[in-house]
């Protein structure tokens, strides 16, 4: 008798291969992002080559500006905020090999009466992690 898992694996063997799985603005909403990513890695390794994970940047300039003015700017749907280090860490712990980390968002901000143009910097809006299965 074939067990339930063997049936699932036989179905998966017939699935096509994909180049990318996009997980955009998801993991910050999860109670356990490492577990979620581990399950993705376990189920789809061999069927997908690369995962692209996007998350809001905990170091984003608007959040830092709020801190400097005495308030916390948050999205109450988020369970976590990720820094460049922490998003790479959870992907690595889930079994992915980190290939690249990108910063997004071009911002012109005014701070202390000075105008700054911030592009692809640590205080960018979002982080994009590209990792192999």
Backbone as XML, in Angstrom:
<?xml version="1.0"?>
<chain id="A" units="angstrom">
  <residue number="1" name="UNK">
    <atom name="N" x="0.837" y="-1.186" z="0.000"/>
    <atom name="CA" x="0.000" y="0.000" z="0.000"/>
    <atom name="C" x="0.885" y="1.253" z="0.000"/>
  </residue>
  <residue number="2" name="UNK">
    <atom name="N" x="0.544" y="2.205" z="-0.848"/>
    <atom name="CA" x="1.305" y="3.442" z="-0.977"/>
    <atom name="C" x="0.820" y="4.435" z="0.071"/>
  </residue>
  <residue number="3" name="UNK">
    <atom name="N" x="1.744" y="4.968" z="0.851"/>
    <atom name="CA" x="1.315" y="5.928" z="1.872"/>
    <atom name="C" x="1.034" y="7.287" z="1.241"/>
  </residue>
  <residue number="4" name="UNK">
    <atom name="N" x="0.450" y="8.148" z="2.021"/>
    <atom name="CA" x="0.006" y="9.459" z="1.539"/>
    <atom name="C" x="1.165" y="10.302" z="1.008"/>
  </residue>
  <residue number="5" name="UNK">
    <atom name="N" x="2.306" y="10.253" z="1.678"/>
    <atom name="CA" x="3.449" y="11.047" z="1.250"/>
    <atom name="C" x="3.999" y="10.574" z="-0.088"/>
  </residue>
  <residue number="6" name="UNK">
    <atom name="N" x="4.018" y="9.263" z="-0.305"/>
    <atom name="CA" x="4.500" y="8.744" z="-1.584"/>
    <atom name="C" x="3.613" y="9.216" z="-2.726"/>
  </residue>
  <residue number="7" name="UNK">
    <atom name="N" x="2.313" y="9.302" z="-2.506"/>
    <atom name="CA" x="1.403" y="9.828" z="-3.527"/>
    <atom name="C" x="1.736" y="11.280" z="-3.846"/>
  </residue>
  <residue number="8" name="UNK">
    <atom name="N" x="1.983" y="12.064" z="-2.817"/>
    <atom name="CA" x="2.311" y="13.472" z="-3.023"/>
    <atom name="C" x="3.623" y="13.600" z="-3.789"/>
  </residue>
  <residue number="9" name="UNK">
    <atom name="N" x="4.627" y="12.818" z="-3.410"/>
    <atom name="CA" x="5.912" y="12.908" z="-4.090"/>
    <atom name="C" x="5.806" y="12.465" z="-5.548"/>
  </residue>
  <residue number="10" name="UNK">
    <atom name="N" x="4.967" y="11.502" z="-5.843"/>
    <atom name="CA" x="4.771" y="11.082" z="-7.233"/>
    <atom name="C" x="4.129" y="12.199" z="-8.045"/>
  </residue>
  <residue number="11" name="UNK">
    <atom name="N" x="3.223" y="12.932" z="-7.437"/>
    <atom name="CA" x="2.619" y="14.084" z="-8.114"/>
    <atom name="C" x="3.673" y="15.159" z="-8.333"/>
  </residue>
  <residue number="12" name="UNK">
    <atom name="N" x="4.475" y="15.424" z="-7.313"/>
    <atom name="CA" x="5.517" y="16.445" z="-7.427"/>
    <atom name="C" x="6.540" y="16.104" z="-8.506"/>
  </residue>
  <residue number="13" name="UNK">
    <atom name="N" x="6.834" y="14.818" z="-8.685"/>
    <atom name="CA" x="7.794" y="14.411" z="-9.700"/>
    <atom name="C" x="7.336" y="14.792" z="-11.099"/>
  </residue>
  <residue number="14" name="UNK">
    <atom name="N" x="6.024" y="14.905" z="-11.287"/>
    <atom name="CA" x="5.486" y="15.259" z="-12.602"/>
    <atom name="C" x="5.389" y="16.767" z="-12.804"/>
  </residue>
  <residue number="15" name="UNK">
    <atom name="N" x="5.635" y="17.535" z="-11.757"/>
    <atom name="CA" x="5.543" y="18.985" z="-11.882"/>
    <atom name="C" x="6.694" y="19.522" z="-12.710"/>
  </residue>
  <residue number="16" name="UNK">
    <atom name="N" x="6.446" y="20.603" z="-13.422"/>
    <atom name="CA" x="7.546" y="21.228" z="-14.165"/>
    <atom name="C" x="8.504" y="21.926" z="-13.208"/>
  </residue>
  <residue number="17" name="UNK">
    <atom name="N" x="9.662" y="22.266" z="-13.733"/>
    <atom name="CA" x="10.627" y="23.048" z="-12.952"/>
    <atom name="C" x="10.368" y="24.519" z="-13.197"/>
  </residue>
  <residue number="18" name="UNK">
    <atom name="N" x="10.593" y="25.313" z="-12.164"/>
    <atom name="CA" x="10.447" y="26.754" z="-12.281"/>
    <atom name="C" x="11.784" y="27.410" z="-11.955"/>
  </residue>
  <residue number="19" name="UNK">
    <atom name="N" x="11.998" y="28.556" z="-12.551"/>
    <atom name="CA" x="13.217" y="29.308" z="-12.258"/>
    <atom name="C" x="13.120" y="30.038" z="-10.925"/>
  </residue>
  <residue number="20" name="UNK">
    <atom name="N" x="11.949" y="30.638" z="-10.655"/>
    <atom name="CA" x="11.792" y="31.492" z="-9.479"/>
    <atom name="C" x="10.500" y="31.221" z="-8.727"/>
  </residue>
  <residue number="21" name="UNK">
    <atom name="N" x="10.582" y="31.352" z="-7.418"/>
    <atom name="CA" x="9.411" y="31.454" z="-6.550"/>
    <atom name="C" x="9.512" y="32.838" z="-5.911"/>
  </residue>
  <residue number="22" name="UNK">
    <atom name="N" x="8.456" y="33.631" z="-6.037"/>
    <atom name="CA" x="8.455" y="34.983" z="-5.490"/>
    <atom name="C" x="7.644" y="34.991" z="-4.199"/>
  </residue>
  <residue number="23" name="UNK">
    <atom name="N" x="8.269" y="35.388" z="-3.112"/>
    <atom name="CA" x="7.594" y="35.529" z="-1.817"/>
    <atom name="C" x="7.663" y="37.007" z="-1.440"/>
  </residue>
  <residue number="24" name="UNK">
    <atom name="N" x="6.779" y="37.775" z="-2.035"/>
    <atom name="CA" x="6.808" y="39.215" z="-1.857"/>
    <atom name="C" x="5.967" y="39.688" z="-0.691"/>
  </residue>
  <residue number="25" name="UNK">
    <atom name="N" x="6.629" y="40.325" z="0.253"/>
    <atom name="CA" x="5.947" y="40.937" z="1.403"/>
    <atom name="C" x="5.066" y="39.923" z="2.141"/>
  </residue>
  <residue number="26" name="UNK">
    <atom name="N" x="5.633" y="38.753" z="2.420"/>
    <atom name="CA" x="4.899" y="37.676" z="3.099"/>
    <atom name="C" x="5.482" y="37.366" z="4.473"/>
  </residue>
  <residue number="27" name="UNK">
    <atom name="N" x="6.789" y="37.109" z="4.533"/>
    <atom name="CA" x="7.370" y="36.517" z="5.746"/>
    <atom name="C" x="7.270" y="37.408" z="6.974"/>
  </residue>
  <residue number="28" name="UNK">
    <atom name="N" x="7.158" y="38.715" z="6.796"/>
    <atom name="CA" x="7.023" y="39.597" z="7.964"/>
    <atom name="C" x="5.660" y="39.457" z="8.639"/>
  </residue>
  <residue number="29" name="UNK">
    <atom name="N" x="4.715" y="38.802" z="7.973"/>
    <atom name="CA" x="3.363" y="38.607" z="8.527"/>
    <atom name="C" x="3.213" y="37.272" z="9.255"/>
  </residue>
  <residue number="30" name="UNK">
    <atom name="N" x="4.214" y="36.416" z="9.189"/>
    <atom name="CA" x="4.105" y="35.056" z="9.715"/>
    <atom name="C" x="4.606" y="34.960" z="11.148"/>
  </residue>
  <residue number="31" name="UNK">
    <atom name="N" x="3.967" y="34.078" z="11.925"/>
    <atom name="CA" x="4.424" y="33.854" z="13.291"/>
    <atom name="C" x="5.773" y="33.145" z="13.335"/>
  </residue>
  <residue number="32" name="UNK">
    <atom name="N" x="6.041" y="32.271" z="12.356"/>
    <atom name="CA" x="7.306" y="31.549" z="12.339"/>
    <atom name="C" x="7.860" y="31.519" z="10.910"/>
  </residue>
  <residue number="33" name="UNK">
    <atom name="N" x="8.544" y="32.577" z="10.494"/>
    <atom name="CA" x="9.027" y="32.626" z="9.113"/>
    <atom name="C" x="10.064" y="31.558" z="8.776"/>
  </residue>
  <residue number="34" name="UNK">
    <atom name="N" x="10.876" y="31.140" z="9.729"/>
    <atom name="CA" x="11.864" y="30.090" z="9.451"/>
    <atom name="C" x="11.150" y="28.789" z="9.116"/>
  </residue>
  <residue number="35" name="UNK">
    <atom name="N" x="10.151" y="28.421" z="9.901"/>
    <atom name="CA" x="9.404" y="27.185" z="9.648"/>
    <atom name="C" x="8.737" y="27.223" z="8.271"/>
  </residue>
  <residue number="36" name="UNK">
    <atom name="N" x="8.125" y="28.338" z="7.925"/>
    <atom name="CA" x="7.482" y="28.496" z="6.625"/>
    <atom name="C" x="8.489" y="28.291" z="5.500"/>
  </residue>
  <residue number="37" name="UNK">
    <atom name="N" x="9.636" y="28.952" z="5.601"/>
    <atom name="CA" x="10.643" y="28.836" z="4.559"/>
    <atom name="C" x="11.270" y="27.441" z="4.519"/>
  </residue>
  <residue number="38" name="UNK">
    <atom name="N" x="11.417" y="26.798" z="5.680"/>
    <atom name="CA" x="11.915" y="25.412" z="5.715"/>
    <atom name="C" x="10.977" y="24.488" z="4.942"/>
  </residue>
  <residue number="39" name="UNK">
    <atom name="N" x="9.684" y="24.668" z="5.145"/>
    <atom name="CA" x="8.708" y="23.822" z="4.443"/>
    <atom name="C" x="8.743" y="24.070" z="2.941"/>
  </residue>
  <residue number="40" name="UNK">
    <atom name="N" x="8.870" y="25.321" z="2.534"/>
    <atom name="CA" x="9.010" y="25.618" z="1.106"/>
    <atom name="C" x="10.252" y="24.947" z="0.545"/>
  </residue>
  <residue number="41" name="UNK">
    <atom name="N" x="11.349" y="25.081" z="1.277"/>
    <atom name="CA" x="12.606" y="24.491" z="0.819"/>
    <atom name="C" x="12.486" y="22.977" z="0.695"/>
  </residue>
  <residue number="42" name="UNK">
    <atom name="N" x="11.921" y="22.347" z="1.699"/>
    <atom name="CA" x="11.778" y="20.889" z="1.703"/>
    <atom name="C" x="10.888" y="20.410" z="0.553"/>
  </residue>
  <residue number="43" name="UNK">
    <atom name="N" x="9.776" y="21.070" z="0.355"/>
    <atom name="CA" x="8.805" y="20.622" z="-0.651"/>
    <atom name="C" x="9.223" y="20.926" z="-2.077"/>
  </residue>
  <residue number="44" name="UNK">
    <atom name="N" x="9.936" y="22.031" z="-2.305"/>
    <atom name="CA" x="10.172" y="22.470" z="-3.681"/>
    <atom name="C" x="11.626" y="22.423" z="-4.133"/>
  </residue>
  <residue number="45" name="UNK">
    <atom name="N" x="12.536" y="22.010" z="-3.276"/>
    <atom name="CA" x="13.921" y="21.828" z="-3.713"/>
    <atom name="C" x="13.909" y="20.792" z="-4.832"/>
  </residue>
  <residue number="46" name="UNK">
    <atom name="N" x="14.561" y="21.093" z="-5.922"/>
    <atom name="CA" x="14.550" y="20.202" z="-7.071"/>
    <atom name="C" x="13.519" y="20.608" z="-8.115"/>
  </residue>
  <residue number="47" name="UNK">
    <atom name="N" x="12.590" y="21.464" z="-7.737"/>
    <atom name="CA" x="11.562" y="21.927" z="-8.667"/>
    <atom name="C" x="11.662" y="23.424" z="-8.945"/>
  </residue>
  <residue number="48" name="UNK">
    <atom name="N" x="12.282" y="24.145" z="-8.036"/>
    <atom name="CA" x="12.454" y="25.584" z="-8.185"/>
    <atom name="C" x="13.929" y="25.890" z="-7.940"/>
  </residue>
  <residue number="49" name="UNK">
    <atom name="N" x="14.486" y="26.754" z="-8.771"/>
    <atom name="CA" x="15.912" y="27.068" z="-8.648"/>
    <atom name="C" x="16.202" y="28.165" z="-7.630"/>
  </residue>
  <residue number="50" name="UNK">
    <atom name="N" x="15.374" y="29.207" z="-7.622"/>
    <atom name="CA" x="15.691" y="30.406" z="-6.858"/>
    <atom name="C" x="14.443" y="30.950" z="-6.179"/>
  </residue>
  <residue number="51" name="UNK">
    <atom name="N" x="14.608" y="31.430" z="-4.952"/>
    <atom name="CA" x="13.516" y="32.126" z="-4.260"/>
    <atom name="C" x="13.905" y="33.601" z="-4.143"/>
  </residue>
  <residue number="52" name="UNK">
    <atom name="N" x="12.904" y="34.446" z="-4.361"/>
    <atom name="CA" x="13.078" y="35.885" z="-4.200"/>
    <atom name="C" x="12.141" y="36.316" z="-3.077"/>
  </residue>
  <residue number="53" name="UNK">
    <atom name="N" x="12.718" y="36.810" z="-2.008"/>
    <atom name="CA" x="11.947" y="37.223" z="-0.829"/>
    <atom name="C" x="12.076" y="38.729" z="-0.684"/>
  </residue>
  <residue number="54" name="UNK">
    <atom name="N" x="10.938" y="39.402" z="-0.576"/>
    <atom name="CA" x="10.989" y="40.843" z="-0.305"/>
    <atom name="C" x="10.347" y="41.118" z="1.043"/>
  </residue>
  <residue number="55" name="UNK">
    <atom name="N" x="10.937" y="42.054" z="1.768"/>
    <atom name="CA" x="10.422" y="42.467" z="3.074"/>
    <atom name="C" x="10.670" y="43.962" z="3.258"/>
  </residue>
  <residue number="56" name="UNK">
    <atom name="N" x="9.838" y="44.606" z="4.072"/>
    <atom name="CA" x="10.149" y="45.992" z="4.446"/>
    <atom name="C" x="11.448" y="46.020" z="5.246"/>
  </residue>
  <residue number="57" name="UNK">
    <atom name="N" x="12.205" y="47.047" z="5.066"/>
    <atom name="CA" x="13.494" y="47.206" z="5.737"/>
    <atom name="C" x="13.284" y="47.862" z="7.109"/>
  </residue>
  <residue number="58" name="UNK">
    <atom name="N" x="13.718" y="47.200" z="8.154"/>
    <atom name="CA" x="13.600" y="47.766" z="9.501"/>
    <atom name="C" x="14.379" y="49.076" z="9.634"/>
  </residue>
  <residue number="59" name="UNK">
    <atom name="N" x="15.396" y="49.249" z="8.803"/>
    <atom name="CA" x="16.216" y="50.466" z="8.841"/>
    <atom name="C" x="15.716" y="51.550" z="7.896"/>
  </residue>
  <residue number="60" name="UNK">
    <atom name="N" x="14.519" y="51.380" z="7.342"/>
    <atom name="CA" x="14.015" y="52.371" z="6.376"/>
    <atom name="C" x="14.016" y="53.759" z="6.993"/>
  </residue>
  <residue number="61" name="UNK">
    <atom name="N" x="14.300" y="54.723" z="6.171"/>
    <atom name="CA" x="14.498" y="56.084" z="6.656"/>
    <atom name="C" x="13.277" y="56.622" z="7.391"/>
  </residue>
  <residue number="62" name="UNK">
    <atom name="N" x="12.069" y="56.265" z="6.944"/>
    <atom name="CA" x="10.873" y="56.793" z="7.598"/>
    <atom name="C" x="10.722" y="56.258" z="9.018"/>
  </residue>
  <residue number="63" name="UNK">
    <atom name="N" x="11.105" y="55.011" z="9.220"/>
    <atom name="CA" x="11.067" y="54.460" z="10.568"/>
    <atom name="C" x="12.100" y="55.098" z="11.468"/>
  </residue>
  <residue number="64" name="UNK">
    <atom name="N" x="13.286" y="55.307" z="10.926"/>
    <atom name="CA" x="14.343" y="55.939" z="11.710"/>
    <atom name="C" x="13.995" y="57.386" z="12.041"/>
  </residue>
  <residue number="65" name="UNK">
    <atom name="N" x="13.368" y="58.060" z="11.103"/>
    <atom name="CA" x="12.945" y="59.440" z="11.342"/>
    <atom name="C" x="11.936" y="59.489" z="12.489"/>
  </residue>
  <residue number="66" name="UNK">
    <atom name="N" x="11.010" y="58.512" z="12.519"/>
    <atom name="CA" x="10.046" y="58.449" z="13.618"/>
    <atom name="C" x="10.721" y="58.255" z="14.959"/>
  </residue>
  <residue number="67" name="UNK">
    <atom name="N" x="11.704" y="57.372" z="14.991"/>
    <atom name="CA" x="12.429" y="57.107" z="16.236"/>
    <atom name="C" x="13.099" y="58.385" z="16.739"/>
  </residue>
  <residue number="68" name="UNK">
    <atom name="N" x="13.707" y="59.115" z="15.832"/>
    <atom name="CA" x="14.374" y="60.353" z="16.220"/>
    <atom name="C" x="13.394" y="61.408" z="16.732"/>
  </residue>
  <residue number="69" name="UNK">
    <atom name="N" x="12.140" y="61.278" z="16.338"/>
    <atom name="CA" x="11.116" y="62.223" z="16.798"/>
    <atom name="C" x="10.222" y="61.633" z="17.901"/>
  </residue>
  <residue number="70" name="UNK">
    <atom name="N" x="10.630" y="60.480" z="18.447"/>
    <atom name="CA" x="9.972" y="59.942" z="19.627"/>
    <atom name="C" x="8.756" y="59.070" z="19.404"/>
  </residue>
  <residue number="71" name="UNK">
    <atom name="N" x="8.581" y="58.482" z="18.197"/>
    <atom name="CA" x="7.461" y="57.568" z="18.007"/>
    <atom name="C" x="7.877" y="56.399" z="17.127"/>
  </residue>
  <residue number="72" name="UNK">
    <atom name="N" x="7.141" y="55.313" z="17.282"/>
    <atom name="CA" x="7.403" y="54.103" z="16.517"/>
    <atom name="C" x="6.405" y="54.026" z="15.370"/>
  </residue>
  <residue number="73" name="UNK">
    <atom name="N" x="6.909" y="53.947" z="14.174"/>
    <atom name="CA" x="6.071" y="53.850" z="12.972"/>
    <atom name="C" x="5.999" y="52.375" z="12.589"/>
  </residue>
  <residue number="74" name="UNK">
    <atom name="N" x="4.827" y="51.753" z="12.785"/>
    <atom name="CA" x="4.708" y="50.309" z="12.545"/>
    <atom name="C" x="3.487" y="49.986" z="11.704"/>
  </residue>
  <residue number="75" name="UNK">
    <atom name="N" x="3.511" y="48.814" z="11.114"/>
    <atom name="CA" x="2.346" y="48.215" z="10.475"/>
    <atom name="C" x="1.885" y="47.131" z="11.437"/>
  </residue>
  <residue number="76" name="UNK">
    <atom name="N" x="0.695" y="47.244" z="11.966"/>
    <atom name="CA" x="0.248" y="46.316" z="13.015"/>
    <atom name="C" x="-0.011" y="44.904" z="12.499"/>
  </residue>
  <residue number="77" name="UNK">
    <atom name="N" x="0.016" y="44.694" z="11.178"/>
    <atom name="CA" x="-0.104" y="43.344" z="10.628"/>
    <atom name="C" x="1.221" y="42.592" z="10.669"/>
  </residue>
  <residue number="78" name="UNK">
    <atom name="N" x="2.308" y="43.308" z="10.880"/>
    <atom name="CA" x="3.629" y="42.679" z="10.867"/>
    <atom name="C" x="3.942" y="42.037" z="12.209"/>
  </residue>
  <residue number="79" name="UNK">
    <atom name="N" x="4.529" y="40.844" z="12.132"/>
    <atom name="CA" x="5.009" y="40.160" z="13.327"/>
    <atom name="C" x="6.489" y="40.485" z="13.558"/>
  </residue>
  <residue number="80" name="UNK">
    <atom name="N" x="7.195" y="40.757" z="12.467"/>
    <atom name="CA" x="8.635" y="40.992" z="12.526"/>
    <atom name="C" x="9.017" y="42.146" z="11.616"/>
  </residue>
  <residue number="81" name="UNK">
    <atom name="N" x="10.129" y="42.791" z="11.958"/>
    <atom name="CA" x="10.825" y="43.703" z="11.070"/>
    <atom name="C" x="12.160" y="43.050" z="10.759"/>
  </residue>
  <residue number="82" name="UNK">
    <atom name="N" x="12.595" y="43.147" z="9.518"/>
    <atom name="CA" x="13.841" y="42.510" z="9.121"/>
    <atom name="C" x="14.894" y="43.540" z="8.745"/>
  </residue>
  <residue number="83" name="UNK">
    <atom name="N" x="16.110" y="43.249" z="9.158"/>
    <atom name="CA" x="17.281" y="44.008" z="8.744"/>
    <atom name="C" x="17.970" y="43.185" z="7.649"/>
  </residue>
  <residue number="84" name="UNK">
    <atom name="N" x="18.961" y="43.741" z="6.980"/>
    <atom name="CA" x="19.686" y="42.927" z="5.999"/>
    <atom name="C" x="20.233" y="41.628" z="6.608"/>
  </residue>
  <residue number="85" name="UNK">
    <atom name="N" x="20.763" y="41.720" z="7.806"/>
    <atom name="CA" x="21.303" y="40.522" z="8.457"/>
    <atom name="C" x="20.214" y="39.501" z="8.787"/>
  </residue>
  <residue number="86" name="UNK">
    <atom name="N" x="19.103" y="39.947" z="9.380"/>
    <atom name="CA" x="18.111" y="38.987" z="9.856"/>
    <atom name="C" x="17.368" y="38.293" z="8.724"/>
  </residue>
  <residue number="87" name="UNK">
    <atom name="N" x="17.134" y="38.968" z="7.601"/>
    <atom name="CA" x="16.464" y="38.278" z="6.485"/>
    <atom name="C" x="17.397" y="37.220" z="5.885"/>
  </residue>
  <residue number="88" name="UNK">
    <atom name="N" x="18.682" y="37.532" z="5.801"/>
    <atom name="CA" x="19.646" y="36.535" z="5.327"/>
    <atom name="C" x="19.747" y="35.367" z="6.300"/>
  </residue>
  <residue number="89" name="UNK">
    <atom name="N" x="19.714" y="35.663" z="7.585"/>
    <atom name="CA" x="19.826" y="34.627" z="8.617"/>
    <atom name="C" x="18.661" y="33.641" z="8.562"/>
  </residue>
  <residue number="90" name="UNK">
    <atom name="N" x="17.424" y="34.140" z="8.439"/>
    <atom name="CA" x="16.288" y="33.202" z="8.412"/>
    <atom name="C" x="16.307" y="32.362" z="7.140"/>
  </residue>
  <residue number="91" name="UNK">
    <atom name="N" x="16.712" y="32.947" z="6.014"/>
    <atom name="CA" x="16.788" y="32.168" z="4.779"/>
    <atom name="C" x="17.846" y="31.074" z="4.906"/>
  </residue>
  <residue number="92" name="UNK">
    <atom name="N" x="18.991" y="31.419" z="5.462"/>
    <atom name="CA" x="20.058" y="30.438" z="5.662"/>
    <atom name="C" x="19.615" y="29.326" z="6.611"/>
  </residue>
  <residue number="93" name="UNK">
    <atom name="N" x="18.971" y="29.691" z="7.715"/>
    <atom name="CA" x="18.492" y="28.685" z="8.688"/>
    <atom name="C" x="17.454" y="27.758" z="8.075"/>
  </residue>
  <residue number="94" name="UNK">
    <atom name="N" x="16.714" y="28.250" z="7.073"/>
    <atom name="CA" x="15.691" y="27.434" z="6.422"/>
    <atom name="C" x="16.284" y="26.538" z="5.327"/>
  </residue>
  <residue number="95" name="UNK">
    <atom name="N" x="17.587" y="26.672" z="5.080"/>
    <atom name="CA" x="18.251" y="25.793" z="4.125"/>
    <atom name="C" x="18.583" y="26.421" z="2.782"/>
  </residue>
  <residue number="96" name="UNK">
    <atom name="N" x="18.289" y="27.689" z="2.601"/>
    <atom name="CA" x="18.585" y="28.361" z="1.343"/>
    <atom name="C" x="20.019" y="28.882" z="1.334"/>
  </residue>
  <residue number="97" name="UNK">
    <atom name="N" x="20.571" y="29.007" z="0.139"/>
    <atom name="CA" x="21.901" y="29.610" z="0.013"/>
    <atom name="C" x="21.721" y="31.028" z="-0.519"/>
  </residue>
  <residue number="98" name="UNK">
    <atom name="N" x="22.111" y="31.981" z="0.276"/>
    <atom name="CA" x="21.939" y="33.387" z="-0.077"/>
    <atom name="C" x="22.872" y="33.732" z="-1.231"/>
  </residue>
  <residue number="99" name="UNK">
    <atom name="N" x="22.277" y="34.303" z="-2.291"/>
    <atom name="CA" x="23.060" y="34.714" z="-3.461"/>
    <atom name="C" x="23.294" y="36.218" z="-3.486"/>
  </residue>
  <residue number="100" name="UNK">
    <atom name="N" x="22.246" y="36.977" z="-3.158"/>
    <atom name="CA" x="22.361" y="38.422" z="-3.288"/>
    <atom name="C" x="21.315" y="39.105" z="-2.423"/>
  </residue>
  <residue number="101" name="UNK">
    <atom name="N" x="21.655" y="40.273" z="-1.913"/>
    <atom name="CA" x="20.720" y="41.104" z="-1.174"/>
    <atom name="C" x="20.718" y="42.478" z="-1.815"/>
  </residue>
  <residue number="102" name="UNK">
    <atom name="N" x="19.531" y="42.950" z="-2.167"/>
    <atom name="CA" x="19.387" y="44.237" z="-2.831"/>
    <atom name="C" x="18.549" y="45.173" z="-1.980"/>
  </residue>
  <residue number="103" name="UNK">
    <atom name="N" x="18.783" y="46.444" z="-2.132"/>
    <atom name="CA" x="18.005" y="47.477" z="-1.463"/>
    <atom name="C" x="17.153" y="48.172" z="-2.522"/>
  </residue>
  <residue number="104" name="UNK">
    <atom name="N" x="15.902" y="48.484" z="-2.185"/>
    <atom name="CA" x="15.043" y="49.158" z="-3.147"/>
    <atom name="C" x="14.577" y="50.496" z="-2.607"/>
  </residue>
  <residue number="105" name="UNK">
    <atom name="N" x="14.121" y="51.287" z="-3.520"/>
    <atom name="CA" x="13.510" y="52.544" z="-3.131"/>
    <atom name="C" x="14.476" y="53.705" z="-3.231"/>
  </residue>
  <residue number="106" name="UNK">
    <atom name="N" x="14.119" y="54.620" z="-4.072"/>
    <atom name="CA" x="14.861" y="55.867" z="-4.167"/>
    <atom name="C" x="14.056" y="56.883" z="-3.387"/>
  </residue>
  <residue number="107" name="UNK">
    <atom name="N" x="14.671" y="57.541" z="-2.474"/>
    <atom name="CA" x="13.961" y="58.502" z="-1.632"/>
    <atom name="C" x="14.720" y="59.813" z="-1.587"/>
  </residue>
  <residue number="108" name="UNK">
    <atom name="N" x="13.985" y="60.858" z="-1.741"/>
    <atom name="CA" x="14.502" y="62.185" z="-1.441"/>
    <atom name="C" x="13.903" y="62.561" z="-0.101"/>
  </residue>
  <residue number="109" name="UNK">
    <atom name="N" x="14.742" y="62.736" z="0.884"/>
    <atom name="CA" x="14.249" y="63.033" z="2.222"/>
    <atom name="C" x="14.876" y="64.316" z="2.736"/>
  </residue>
  <residue number="110" name="UNK">
    <atom name="N" x="14.129" y="64.947" z="3.571"/>
    <atom name="CA" x="14.640" y="66.151" z="4.214"/>
    <atom name="C" x="14.830" y="65.835" z="5.686"/>
  </residue>
  <residue number="111" name="UNK">
    <atom name="N" x="16.021" y="66.143" z="6.166"/>
    <atom name="CA" x="16.343" y="65.857" z="7.558"/>
    <atom name="C" x="17.209" y="66.999" z="8.065"/>
  </residue>
  <residue number="112" name="UNK">
    <atom name="N" x="16.802" y="67.571" z="9.171"/>
    <atom name="CA" x="17.518" y="68.721" z="9.742"/>
    <atom name="C" x="17.756" y="69.817" z="8.702"/>
  </residue>
  <residue number="113" name="UNK">
    <atom name="N" x="16.692" y="70.121" z="7.971"/>
    <atom name="CA" x="16.704" y="71.179" z="6.955"/>
    <atom name="C" x="17.696" y="70.938" z="5.812"/>
  </residue>
  <residue number="114" name="UNK">
    <atom name="N" x="18.066" y="69.681" z="5.596"/>
    <atom name="CA" x="18.931" y="69.329" z="4.470"/>
    <atom name="C" x="18.213" y="68.289" z="3.622"/>
  </residue>
  <residue number="115" name="UNK">
    <atom name="N" x="18.409" y="68.355" z="2.310"/>
    <atom name="CA" x="17.801" y="67.402" z="1.381"/>
    <atom name="C" x="18.813" y="66.301" z="1.064"/>
  </residue>
  <residue number="116" name="UNK">
    <atom name="N" x="18.378" y="65.030" z="1.139"/>
    <atom name="CA" x="19.243" y="63.900" z="0.847"/>
    <atom name="C" x="18.592" y="63.035" z="-0.218"/>
  </residue>
  <residue number="117" name="UNK">
    <atom name="N" x="19.403" y="62.530" z="-1.114"/>
    <atom name="CA" x="18.943" y="61.581" z="-2.126"/>
    <atom name="C" x="19.519" y="60.222" z="-1.750"/>
  </residue>
  <residue number="118" name="UNK">
    <atom name="N" x="18.653" y="59.292" z="-1.369"/>
    <atom name="CA" x="19.092" y="57.982" z="-0.892"/>
    <atom name="C" x="18.681" y="56.921" z="-1.906"/>
  </residue>
  <residue number="119" name="UNK">
    <atom name="N" x="19.644" y="56.250" z="-2.468"/>
    <atom name="CA" x="19.370" y="55.215" z="-3.456"/>
    <atom name="C" x="20.200" y="53.989" z="-3.111"/>
  </residue>
  <residue number="120" name="UNK">
    <atom name="N" x="19.532" y="52.843" z="-3.049"/>
    <atom name="CA" x="20.207" y="51.577" z="-2.770"/>
    <atom name="C" x="21.127" y="51.674" z="-1.558"/>
  </residue>
  <residue number="121" name="UNK">
    <atom name="N" x="20.556" y="52.086" z="-0.454"/>
    <atom name="CA" x="21.359" y="52.233" z="0.758"/>
    <atom name="C" x="20.719" y="51.463" z="1.905"/>
  </residue>
  <residue number="122" name="UNK">
    <atom name="N" x="21.431" y="51.380" z="2.998"/>
    <atom name="CA" x="20.956" y="50.667" z="4.178"/>
    <atom name="C" x="19.616" y="51.190" z="4.678"/>
  </residue>
  <residue number="123" name="UNK">
    <atom name="N" x="19.278" y="52.427" z="4.373"/>
    <atom name="CA" x="18.011" y="52.994" z="4.834"/>
    <atom name="C" x="16.941" y="52.978" z="3.742"/>
  </residue>
  <residue number="124" name="UNK">
    <atom name="N" x="17.142" y="52.163" z="2.703"/>
    <atom name="CA" x="16.153" y="52.037" z="1.636"/>
    <atom name="C" x="14.860" y="51.438" z="2.169"/>
  </residue>
  <residue number="125" name="UNK">
    <atom name="N" x="13.823" y="51.543" z="1.365"/>
    <atom name="CA" x="12.483" y="51.142" z="1.779"/>
    <atom name="C" x="12.331" y="49.642" z="2.013"/>
  </residue>
  <residue number="126" name="UNK">
    <atom name="N" x="12.799" y="48.847" z="1.065"/>
    <atom name="CA" x="12.597" y="47.401" z="1.136"/>
    <atom name="C" x="13.888" y="46.652" z="0.860"/>
  </residue>
  <residue number="127" name="UNK">
    <atom name="N" x="13.880" y="45.379" z="1.243"/>
    <atom name="CA" x="15.004" y="44.483" z="0.991"/>
    <atom name="C" x="14.531" y="43.392" z="0.038"/>
  </residue>
  <residue number="128" name="UNK">
    <atom name="N" x="15.405" y="43.014" z="-0.889"/>
    <atom name="CA" x="15.124" y="41.891" z="-1.789"/>
    <atom name="C" x="16.232" y="40.890" z="-1.593"/>
  </residue>
  <residue number="129" name="UNK">
    <atom name="N" x="15.862" y="39.690" z="-1.161"/>
    <atom name="CA" x="16.818" y="38.608" z="-0.958"/>
    <atom name="C" x="16.652" y="37.598" z="-2.090"/>
  </residue>
  <residue number="130" name="UNK">
    <atom name="N" x="17.752" y="37.243" z="-2.722"/>
    <atom name="CA" x="17.742" y="36.236" z="-3.769"/>
    <atom name="C" x="18.568" y="35.058" z="-3.251"/>
  </residue>
  <residue number="131" name="UNK">
    <atom name="N" x="17.931" y="33.884" z="-3.218"/>
    <atom name="CA" x="18.597" y="32.719" z="-2.626"/>
    <atom name="C" x="18.302" y="31.462" z="-3.448"/>
  </residue>
  <residue number="132" name="UNK">
    <atom name="N" x="19.244" y="30.543" z="-3.429"/>
    <atom name="CA" x="19.086" y="29.271" z="-4.130"/>
    <atom name="C" x="18.476" y="28.214" z="-3.232"/>
  </residue>
  <residue number="133" name="UNK">
    <atom name="N" x="17.773" y="27.281" z="-3.872"/>
    <atom name="CA" x="17.171" y="26.168" z="-3.132"/>
    <atom name="C" x="18.189" y="25.142" z="-2.745"/>
  </residue>
</chain>
